[in-house]
């Protein structure tokens, strides 16, 4: 059983290292992270099962040396940080991942030379395959349809995520090449060459720095302390290594600065500072563009100070940080999910002591790798790779978030275990640890599977919102939430779907639920502002709009909504000021242009109002509100033909809007297109039977056509629905009476 357990454990980890970087799916929101985590948990469950069998049969123990004790302390402090959490599901997701990584570290401490060699070869092969895909993408030779937020990304979804993985793969290729013999020299050289080129093509400067620092310091350490000098001397006597190594170096130098073959037009495209390898390298030393990271770090340090000992909880930086942002990084179309610095991230979520424990753990692992030579747990080759990887990933972690991504953080913790080995300390049995790891990784598989189901509906709900399919948006949100509330924004989506359909009680409940788990969501406050305005609770609406602006100062939609609130309260001057402020920074904002035009139209400045309506429609020709409002303006000027065109355009953007059908019916009637006008009035009635105006308009038109019985029926229905000015009821009564008189006359004849 020991042999079988060893094979299951070893090859389970090898499969994890090989498969996780290559996995992705389509049609879900987190299309790379979630599949990779599911593969991580599933394969770790298999490996932990093998470890358990091996432990039972051989009474295997593990040493509680200082690195392991510090790793345990770090894990315990992440559990303690649950104290401040508001979003239980998000906390469980991240806590499970962290503890499983620590389990992977423990497996690494018990690895043999044979285990480590298999693991590293699996990592290298995965690097070879994923980098080949990335290089082909870069030159637009293949895999162009692979889903991505920024090419070249291979199977990682975004080039920066690919770069994180390469920081851990390149050291394995480099040192395995130096120590290799025979055909393996070709494998390691091919993988190293492609990984290096792919890394260069990602233009990720933090990953470049991390790889360079990790490799350089590891080489220096083992030239001084170890036998790397002799290994390199032997390599220079190996003709195959010289030829292959020189060929790889020449290929990298020639291909490094080649231009991409794809047209980069996405939101995450290369900027001018990354137009080529040379320009990117130069900008590394001269650019002051930190993409807002420094300010975000400063704001995050305020968060750390306010939650110094326990942090805000696993996965909760993204929910608490907006309260500290003050316009640094929170934008109307985006909000950061991590601080782009793993060390600040750890301190923020788990507290200062957790960061100290993590840094001490990392330092002792590195010291252990350098200090222990020729022990039974591994050769200097493994330690050199471990040191290069740990240092490289840690340097990159100053600028990014590798601790989130399983393709890089799994080899990181595994190699930390390899480097630490069996440090001196009291030994304990591994059987209960292995059993606990099986349970935890199986639980991780379960919650990640549910998260995948959730994310399918999350993406579908977002797409439904884009197409204004409010009922579909509502259904996807509800079904997704049955799998769990993995993303707080799903409640915002549900609230918006209800709000658009006039279900204000349900919308308010959904927005309030958002604030229960994400207390600083400007989207939820904005939604509550809209709901309360619709109900006439203007003071409450203002409180929510102002809070939304505190959290997202640059949100034009919130300013526009607040301006509309001021207008409904009769304060047109203040509303106009807000709309003009929005247009100063965003001249094409359709909402502000439309609302400003409404104010100008109400003042009688129809020419200026028309100009602003047209500005709104320039950015969105099918914008229903602006088209309808402009149509109303044109009708007031007796330009009914132009008005009809605007109403038709409005229906393209809002095809189920009964009010637009009614307005179009009026324009068509004014153009003497009676048959078509009647059809549109009747469509308005069909879409909204409780809407009284089309009954009145159609009744008036049919009266003029001497269709007396229909006139009576329409005005009768109008009277039951109308709640406004009584003069319209009086008019309806007169038309009913006149129609009845005509019918009576006809009967006498």
C-alpha positions in Angstrom: 0.0 0.0 0.0 2.9 2.3 0.6 4.2 2.0 -2.9 0.7 2.6 -4.4 0.2 5.5 -2.1 3.5 7.0 -3.1 2.7 6.7 -6.8 -0.8 8.2 -6.3 0.6 11.1 -4.3 3.5 11.8 -6.6 1.6 11.6 -9.9 -1.4 13.4 -8.4 0.9 16.4 -7.7 2.6 16.1 -11.1 -0.8 16.1 -12.8 -1.7 19.2 -10.7 1.4 21.1 -11.9 0.8 20.0 -15.5 -2.9 20.4 -15.9 -3.8 23.5 -13.8 -2.0 26.0 -16.1 -3.7 24.5 -19.2 -7.3 24.5 -18.0 -10.0 27.0 -19.0 -13.6 26.9 -20.0 -15.9 29.3 -21.9 -19.3 30.8 -21.1 -18.6 31.7 -17.5 -17.3 34.9 -16.0 -14.2 33.6 -14.2 -13.3 31.4 -17.2 -9.7 30.7 -16.2 -9.4 31.2 -12.4 -12.3 29.0 -11.5 -11.5 26.0 -13.8 -7.9 26.2 -12.6 -8.9 26.1 -9.0 -11.3 23.2 -9.6 -8.5 21.3 -11.2 -6.2 22.2 -8.3 -8.7 21.0 -5.7 -9.6 17.8 -7.6 -6.0 16.7 -8.2 -4.9 17.7 -4.7 -7.7 15.5 -3.3 -6.2 12.6 -5.3 -2.6 13.4 -4.1 -3.7 13.8 -0.5 -5.4 10.4 -0.7 -2.1 8.8 -1.8 -0.3 10.7 1.0 -2.8 9.2 3.5 -2.3 5.7 2.2 1.5 6.2 2.3 1.2 7.6 5.9 -0.9 4.8 7.2 1.3 2.0 5.8 4.6 3.5 6.9 3.6 5.5 10.0 5.1 8.6 8.3 5.7 11.7 10.4 6.4 15.3 9.7 8.8 17.6 11.6 7.3 20.6 13.3 10.4 22.7 12.5 10.3 26.5 12.7 9.3 27.1 9.1 6.3 24.7 9.5 5.3 26.3 12.8 5.3 29.7 11.1 3.3 28.4 8.2 0.8 27.0 10.8 0.7 30.3 12.6 0.0 32.1 9.3 -2.8 29.6 8.6 -4.2 30.1 12.1 -4.2 33.9 11.7 -6.1 33.7 8.5 -8.8 31.7 10.3 -8.8 34.4 13.1 -9.4 37.1 10.5 -12.8 35.6 9.8 -13.9 37.7 12.8 -14.5 40.8 10.7 -16.1 39.2 7.6 -19.4 40.2 6.2 -19.5 38.0 3.1 -19.3 34.4 4.5 -19.1 32.7 1.1 -16.2 34.8 -0.2 -14.4 34.2 3.1 -14.8 30.4 2.9 -13.6 30.4 -0.7 -10.3 32.1 0.0 -9.7 30.5 3.4 -10.1 27.0 1.9 -7.6 27.9 -0.9 -5.0 29.2 1.6 -5.2 26.2 3.9 -5.0 23.8 1.0 -1.8 25.6 -0.2 -0.3 25.0 3.3 -1.2 21.3 2.9 0.7 21.3 -0.4 3.7 22.8 1.5 3.6 19.9 4.0 3.5 17.4 1.2 6.6 19.1 -0.2 8.5 18.7 3.0 8.3 14.9 2.7 9.3 14.7 -1.0 12.1 12.5 -2.2 14.5 13.2 -5.1 12.4 11.1 -7.4 9.2 12.9 -6.4 10.7 16.3 -7.0 12.2 15.4 -10.4 8.8 14.2 -11.6 7.1 17.3 -10.4 9.5 19.7 -12.0 9.3 17.8 -15.3 5.5 18.1 -15.2 5.8 21.8 -14.6 8.3 22.2 -17.4 6.1 20.3 -19.9 3.2 22.5 -19.0 5.3 25.5 -19.5 6.4 24.3 -22.9 2.8 23.7 -24.0 1.3 26.9 -22.7 4.2 29.0 -23.9 4.0 27.5 -27.4 0.4 28.5 -27.5 1.2 32.0 -26.3 4.0 32.5 -28.8 1.8 31.4 -31.7 -0.9 33.8 -30.4 1.7 36.6 -30.4 2.4 36.1 -34.0 -1.2 35.4 -34.8 -0.4 32.0 -36.2 -2.9 29.9 -34.2 -5.2 29.9 -31.2 -6.5 33.4 -32.0 -10.0 32.5 -30.9 -9.0 31.4 -27.4 -10.8 33.6 -24.9 -8.7 36.4 -23.5 -8.8 39.9 -21.9 -5.4 40.7 -23.3 -3.2 38.9 -25.8 -0.9 37.0 -25.7 -2.4 35.1 -22.8 -2.4 31.4 -23.9 -4.6 29.4 -21.5 -4.5 32.0 -18.8 -7.1 34.6 -20.0 -4.8 37.6 -19.6 -1.1 38.0 -20.3 -0.2 39.1 -16.7 -1.6 35.8 -15.4 0.5 34.0 -17.9 3.6 36.0 -16.8 3.0 34.9 -13.1 3.2 31.3 -14.1 6.3 31.8 -16.2 8.1 33.2 -13.2 7.8 29.8 -11.5 8.5 27.8 -14.7 11.6 29.4 -16.0 13.9 28.6 -13.0 12.9 24.9 -13.3 13.8 25.0 -17.0 17.1 26.8 -16.4 18.6 24.6 -13.6 17.2 21.4 -15.0 19.0 22.2 -18.2 22.3 22.8 -16.4 22.1 19.5 -14.6 20.6 17.5 -17.5 22.1 14.8 -19.7 21.1 13.4 -23.1 17.7 14.1 -24.7 16.4 16.0 -21.6 18.8 18.8 -22.6 16.6 19.4 -25.7 13.3 19.3 -23.7 14.5 21.8 -21.0 16.1 24.1 -23.6 12.9 24.1 -25.7 10.7 24.8 -22.8 13.0 27.5 -21.4 13.3 29.2 -24.7 9.6 29.4 -25.3 8.8 30.3 -21.7 11.3 33.2 -21.9 10.0 34.5 -25.2 6.4 34.2 -24.0 7.4 36.1 -20.8 9.0 38.8 -22.9 5.9 39.0 -25.2 3.6 39.6 -22.2 5.4 42.9 -21.5 5.0 42.3 -17.8 7.8 44.3 -16.2 7.2 43.0 -12.6 7.5 39.4 -13.8 10.7 40.3 -15.8 12.2 41.8 -12.6 11.1 38.8 -10.5 12.5 36.3 -12.8 15.8 38.2 -13.2 16.2 38.7 -9.4 15.3 35.1 -8.6 17.6 33.5 -11.1 20.5 35.9 -10.4 20.4 35.5 -6.6 20.0 31.8 -6.8 22.9 31.4 -9.1 25.1 33.7 -6.9 24.2 31.8 -3.8 25.0 28.4 -5.3 28.1 29.6 -7.0 29.3 30.7 -3.5 27.8 28.0 -1.2 27.2 25.1 -3.5 28.6 23.0 -6.4 27.0 25.1 -9.2 30.4 26.3 -10.3 31.4 22.7 -11.0 28.1 22.0 -12.8 28.5 25.0 -15.0 32.1 24.0 -15.8 30.9 20.6 -16.8 28.2 22.2 -18.9 30.8 24.1 -20.8 32.5 20.8 -21.7 29.2 19.3 -23.0 29.1 20.0 -26.7 25.3 19.4 -26.9 24.6 21.8 -24.1 26.9 24.4 -25.7 25.2 24.1 -29.1 21.6 24.0 -27.7 22.2 26.7 -25.2 23.8 29.0 -27.7 21.0 28.3 -30.1 18.4 29.2 -27.5 20.2 32.4 -26.5 20.4 33.5 -30.2 16.8 32.6 -30.8 15.7 34.7 -27.8 17.8 37.7 -28.8 16.5 37.6 -32.4 12.8 37.0 -31.5 12.6 39.2 -28.4 11.9 42.5 -30.2 9.7 41.2 -33.0 6.4 42.9 -33.3 3.1 41.1 -32.6 1.1 39.7 -35.5 -2.3 40.5 -34.0 -4.1 43.8 -33.9 -4.4 44.8 -30.3 -7.7 46.7 -30.0 -9.1 45.5 -26.6 -9.4 47.5 -23.4 -6.3 45.8 -22.0 -4.1 46.4 -25.1 -0.4 47.3 -25.0 0.1 51.0 -24.3 2.8 53.2 -25.9 5.3 52.3 -23.1 5.0 48.6 -24.1 4.9 48.8 -27.9 8.0 46.6 -28.1 10.5 44.7 -25.9 13.0 47.5 -26.2 10.6 50.3 -25.3 9.1 48.3 -22.4 12.6 47.6 -21.0 13.5 51.3 -21.3 10.3 52.3 -19.6 11.1 50.0 -16.7 13.9 52.3 -15.7 12.4 55.7 -16.8 8.6 55.5 -16.5 6.8 57.0 -13.6 3.5 55.5 -14.7 2.5 53.1 -11.9 -1.1 52.8 -13.2 -2.4 54.1 -9.9 -0.8 51.4 -7.8 1.1 53.6 -5.5 -1.9 55.7 -4.5 -3.9 52.4 -4.1 -1.2 51.1 -1.8 -1.3 54.3 0.3 -5.0 54.0 0.7 -4.7 50.3 1.5 -2.2 51.1 4.3 -4.9 53.2 5.9 -7.2 50.2 5.8 -4.4 48.1 7.3 -4.0 50.6 10.2 -7.7 50.5 11.0 -7.7 46.7 11.1 -4.2 46.2 12.3 -4.5 42.9 14.2 -7.2 40.9 12.7 -7.5 42.3 9.2 -10.8 42.5 7.3 -11.0 38.8 6.6 -10.3 36.4 3.7 -11.4 37.8 0.3 -12.7 41.0 1.9 -10.2 43.6 0.7 -12.4 44.3 -2.3 -15.4 44.9 -0.1 -13.8 47.3 2.4 -11.2 49.1 0.2 -13.8 51.3 -1.7 -14.4 53.2 1.6 -10.7 54.2 1.6 -10.2 54.8 -2.2 -11.4 58.4 -2.4 -11.2 58.4 -6.2 -7.9 56.7 -6.5 -8.9 53.5 -8.4 -12.6 53.0 -8.1 -14.1 53.9 -11.5 -17.7 53.8 -12.9 -16.8 50.8 -15.0 -14.4 49.0 -12.7 -13.4 48.5 -9.1 -10.1 46.8 -8.0 -10.4 43.3 -6.5 -6.9 43.2 -5.0 -4.3 45.8 -4.1 -1.7 44.5 -6.7 0.7 43.8 -3.9 0.4 40.5 -2.1 2.1 41.7 1.1 -0.3 44.6 1.5 -3.1 42.2 0.6 -2.1 39.8 3.4 -1.8 42.6 6.0 -5.2 44.0 4.9 -7.1 40.8 5.1 -5.3 38.9 7.9 -3.6 41.5 10.0 0.0 42.6 10.6 0.9 39.5 12.6 -0.1 37.3 9.7 2.1 39.3 7.4 5.0 39.0 9.9 4.4 35.2 10.2 4.3 34.9 6.4 7.5 36.9 5.8 9.3 35.0 8.6 8.2 31.7 7.1 9.5 32.7 3.7 12.8 33.9 5.2 13.4 30.7 7.2 12.6 28.6 4.1 15.2 30.4 2.1 17.8 30.2 4.9 17.0 26.5 5.3 17.5 25.9 1.6 20.9 27.6 1.6 22.1 26.3 4.9 21.5 22.5 4.4 23.6 20.8 1.8 23.6 17.3 0.5 20.8 16.1 2.8 18.5 13.2 2.0 15.6 15.3 1.1 17.0 16.7 -2.1 20.0 17.9 -4.1 21.2 21.4 -4.6 19.4 21.5 -7.9 16.0 21.4 -6.2 17.1 24.1 -3.7 18.4 26.3 -6.5 15.1 26.1 -8.3 13.2 26.6 -5.1 15.2 29.7 -4.1 14.8 31.2 -7.7 11.1 30.5 -7.7 10.4 31.8 -4.2 12.4 35.0 -4.7 11.0 35.6 -8.2 7.4 35.1 -7.3 7.9 37.2 -4.1 9.4 40.1 -6.1 6.6 40.0 -8.6 4.2 39.9 -5.7 5.2 43.5 -4.9 3.4 44.6 -8.1 0.8 41.9 -8.7 -1.2 39.2 -7.0 0.3 35.7 -7.6 -1.2 34.4 -4.3 -4.6 34.2 -6.0 -3.6 32.2 -9.1 -3.1 28.4 -8.5 -0.8 28.0 -11.6 1.9 29.9 -9.8 1.2 29.7 -6.1 0.9 25.9 -6.1 4.5 25.4 -7.2 5.5 28.2 -4.9 4.3 26.4 -1.8 5.3 23.0 -3.0 8.9 24.2 -3.6 8.8 26.0 -0.2 8.2 22.6 1.3 11.0 21.1 -0.8 13.4 23.9 0.3 12.4 23.6 4.0 12.7 19.8 4.1 12.6 18.1 7.5 13.8 21.0 9.7 14.6 20.1 13.2 11.6 19.9 15.5 9.2 17.6 17.2 7.6 15.1 14.8 3.9 14.3 14.5 2.0 11.7 12.5 1.0 12.8 9.0 -2.1 10.6 8.9 -4.6 13.0 10.5 -3.1 15.9 8.4 -3.5 14.0 5.2 -7.1 13.0 6.1 -7.9 16.6 6.9 -6.4 17.7 3.6 -8.6 15.2 1.7 -11.7 16.7 3.4 -10.7 20.3 2.8 -9.7 19.8 -0.8 -12.9 17.9 -1.5 -14.8 20.7 0.0 -12.9 23.1 -2.2 -13.9 21.1 -5.2 -17.5 21.3 -4.2 -17.7 25.0 -3.6 -15.7 25.7 -6.7 -18.1 23.6 -8.8 -21.0 25.6 -7.4 -19.1 28.8 -8.1 -18.7 27.7 -11.7 -22.5 27.2 -11.9 -23.0 30.6 -10.4 -20.6 32.3 -12.8 -22.4 30.8 -15.8 -25.6 32.7 -14.7 -23.6 35.7 -13.6 -22.2 36.2 -17.2 -25.6 35.4 -18.7 -27.2 38.0 -16.4 -24.7 40.6 -17.5 -25.3 39.9 -21.2 -29.1 40.1 -20.5 -28.5 43.5 -19.0 -26.6 44.7 -22.1 -29.6 43.7 -24.2 -32.1 45.2 -21.7 -33.7 41.8 -21.3 -34.8 42.5 -17.7 -36.8 39.4 -17.1 -34.0 37.2 -18.4 -31.6 39.2 -16.3 -33.8 38.6 -13.2 -34.1 34.8 -13.9 -30.4 34.3 -14.3 -29.6 36.3 -11.2 -32.1 34.2 -9.2 -30.9 30.9 -10.5 -27.3 31.9 -10.0 -27.9 32.8 -6.4 -29.3 29.4 -5.7 -25.8 28.1 -6.1 -24.5 30.7 -3.6 -23.8 34.4 -3.3 -20.2 34.1 -4.6 -20.2 37.7 -6.1 -22.0 40.4 -4.2 -22.7 42.3 -7.4 -25.2 39.6 -8.4 -27.6 41.2 -5.9 -27.1 44.5 -7.6 -28.0 42.8 -10.9 -31.1 41.3 -9.4 -32.1 44.7 -7.9 -31.6 46.5 -11.2 -33.7 43.8 -13.0 -36.5 44.3 -10.5 -36.2 48.1 -10.6 -36.4 48.2 -14.4 -39.6 46.2 -14.2 -41.1 48.4 -11.5 -40.8 45.8 -8.7 -39.5 48.4 -6.2 -39.9 46.3 -3.1 -37.9 43.4 -4.5 -35.3 45.8 -5.9 -34.9 47.5 -2.5 -34.5 44.1 -0.8 -31.8 43.1 -3.3 -29.8 46.3 -3.0 -30.1 46.1 0.8 -28.8 42.5 0.7 -25.8 43.8 -1.3 -24.9 46.2 1.5 -25.2 43.4 4.0 -22.2 41.6 2.5 -20.5 44.5 0.6 -21.2 47.6 2.8 -19.4 50.0 0.5 -21.0 49.2 -2.9 -21.7 52.4 -4.7 -23.8 50.4 -7.2 -26.2 49.4 -4.3 -26.4 52.9 -3.0 -27.1 54.3 -6.4 -29.8 51.6 -6.9 -31.4 52.5 -3.6 -31.3 56.2 -4.6 -33.2 55.3 -7.8 -35.8 53.2 -6.0 -36.5 55.8 -3.3 -36.8 58.6 -5.9 -39.4 56.5 -7.8 -41.3 56.2 -4.5 -41.1 59.9 -3.8 -38.7 59.4 -0.8 -36.5 62.2 -2.0 -34.5 62.8 1.2 -33.6 59.1 1.5 -32.7 59.0 -2.2 -30.4 61.9 -1.8 -28.6 60.2 1.2 -27.9 57.2 -1.0 -26.8 59.2 -4.0 -24.4 61.2 -1.9 -23.0 58.1 -0.4 -22.5 56.6 -3.8 -20.6 59.7 -4.9 -18.3 59.4 -1.8 -17.5 55.9 -2.9 -17.2 56.6 -6.6 -16.5 60.3 -7.1 -16.1 60.0 -10.9 -19.4 58.2 -11.6 -21.3 60.3 -14.1 -24.4 58.1 -13.7 -24.7 58.9 -10.0 -24.3 62.6 -10.7 -26.9 62.4 -13.5 -29.3 60.6 -11.2 -28.7 63.1 -8.4 -29.3 65.9 -10.9 -32.6 64.2 -11.9 -33.5 64.1 -8.2 -32.9 67.8 -7.8 -35.0 68.5 -10.8 -37.9 66.4 -9.5 -37.6 68.5 -6.3 -37.9 71.7 -8.3 -34.3 72.7 -8.0 -33.5 73.0 -11.7 -30.5 75.3 -11.2 -28.7 72.8 -9.0 -29.6 69.9 -11.4 -28.3 71.9 -14.3 -25.0 72.5 -12.5 -24.6 68.7 -11.9 -25.3 67.9 -15.5 -22.9 70.5 -16.8 -20.2 69.3 -14.4 -20.6 65.8 -15.9 -20.4 67.1 -19.4 -17.2 69.0 -18.6 -15.4 65.8 -18.1 -17.5 63.5 -20.3 -19.0 65.6 -23.1 -20.6 62.6 -24.8 -22.4 61.3 -21.7 -25.8 60.5 -23.0 -27.7 60.7 -19.7 -26.4 64.1 -18.8 -27.0 65.5 -22.3 -30.6 64.1 -22.2 -31.3 65.5 -18.8 -29.9 68.9 -19.5 -32.0 69.0 -22.7 -35.1 68.3 -20.6 -34.3 71.3 -18.4 -33.8 73.6 -21.4 -37.0 72.3 -23.0 -38.9 73.0 -19.9 -37.6 76.6 -19.9 -38.7 77.0 -23.5 -35.2 77.0 -25.0 -36.2 74.5 -27.6 -33.3 75.1 -30.0 -30.6 74.4 -27.3 -32.6 71.5 -26.0 -32.6 69.9 -29.5 -28.8 70.4 -29.7 -28.3 68.5 -26.4 -30.7 65.7 -27.4 -28.7 65.2 -30.6 -25.5 65.1 -28.6 -26.9 62.3 -26.5 -28.0 60.5 -29.6 -24.6 60.9 -31.2 -23.1 58.6 -28.6 -26.1 56.2 -28.8 -28.4 56.6 -31.8 -31.0 54.2 -30.2 -31.0 55.8 -26.8 -34.7 55.5 -26.1 -35.2 58.4 -23.6 -33.4 60.9 -25.8 -35.2 59.8 -28.9 -38.6 59.9 -27.2 -37.9 63.3 -25.6 -36.7 64.7 -28.9 -39.8 63.3 -30.6 -41.9 65.1 -28.0 -40.1 68.3 -28.7 -40.6 68.0 -32.4 -44.3 67.2 -31.9 -44.6 70.5 -29.9 -43.2 72.2 -33.0 -45.6 70.5 -35.3 -42.8 68.5 -36.9 -44.7 65.3 -36.7 -42.9 63.5 -39.5 -39.5 64.0 -37.9 -41.0 63.1 -34.5 -42.2 59.8 -35.9 -38.7 58.9 -37.0 -37.4 59.6 -33.5 -40.1 57.4 -31.9 -39.2 54.6 -34.3 -35.6 54.9 -33.3 -36.6 54.9 -29.7 -38.4 51.6 -30.2 -35.2 50.0 -31.5 -33.7 50.6 -28.1 -36.8 49.8 -26.1 -39.1 47.6 -28.2 -41.6 46.9 -25.4 -42.2 50.4 -24.2 -46.0 51.2 -24.4 -45.4 55.0 -23.9 -43.3 55.1 -27.1 -45.9 53.2 -29.1 -48.5 55.7 -27.9 -46.3 58.7 -28.8 -45.6 57.2 -32.3 -49.4 56.7 -32.7 -49.9 60.4 -32.1 -47.2 61.3 -34.6 -48.6 59.0 -37.3 -52.1 60.3 -36.6 -50.8 63.9 -37.1 -49.4 62.7 -40.5 -52.8 61.4 -41.4 -51.5 57.8 -41.3 -54.6 56.6 -39.5 -54.3 52.9 -40.0 -50.8 52.7 -38.7 -51.6 55.1 -35.9 -54.4 52.8 -34.8 -52.1 49.8 -34.8 -49.6 51.5 -32.6 -52.2 52.7 -30.1 -53.5 49.1 -29.9 -50.0 47.8 -29.4 -49.5 50.3 -26.5 -52.7 49.0 -24.9 -51.6 45.3 -25.4 -48.2 46.0 -23.8 -49.7 47.9 -20.9 -53.4 47.4 -20.4 -53.4 49.7 -17.4 -51.9 52.7 -19.3 -54.9 55.1 -19.9 -53.5 57.5 -22.5 -53.7 55.3 -25.6 -57.3 54.6 -24.8 -58.1 58.3 -24.9 -56.1 59.0 -28.0 -57.5 56.0 -29.9 -61.0 56.8 -28.8 -60.6 60.4 -30.0 -59.3 59.3 -33.4 -62.0 56.6 -33.9 -64.7 59.2 -32.9 -63.5 61.3 -35.9 -63.8 58.1 -38.0 -67.5 57.6 -36.9 -66.6 54.3 -35.2 -69.1 55.0 -32.3 -69.2 51.7 -30.5 -65.4 51.3 -30.2 -65.3 55.0 -29.1 -67.7 54.3 -26.3 -65.7 51.2 -25.2 -62.3 53.0 -25.3 -63.5 56.1 -23.4 -65.3 53.8 -20.9 -62.0 52.0 -20.2 -60.1 55.3 -20.0 -62.5 56.6 -17.3 -61.8 53.5 -15.1 -58.0 54.0 -15.4 -57.5 57.8 -15.4 -56.5 59.4 -12.1 -55.5 62.8 -13.4 -57.3 66.1 -14.3 -61.1 65.7 -14.3 -61.5 67.7 -17.5 -60.3 64.6 -19.5 -63.1 62.6 -17.9 -65.5 65.3 -18.8 -64.3 65.2 -22.3 -64.6 61.4 -22.4 -68.2 61.6 -21.1 -69.1 64.1 -23.9 -67.6 61.8 -26.5 -69.5 58.8 -25.0 -72.8 60.7 -25.0 -72.3 61.9 -28.5 -71.4 58.4 -29.8 -74.5 57.0 -28.1 -76.6 59.7 -29.8 -75.2 58.8 -33.2 -75.9 55.2 -32.6 -79.5 56.0 -31.6 -80.0 58.0 -34.7 -78.6 55.3 -36.9 -80.9 52.8 -35.3 -83.9 55.0 -36.0 -83.0 55.1 -39.7 
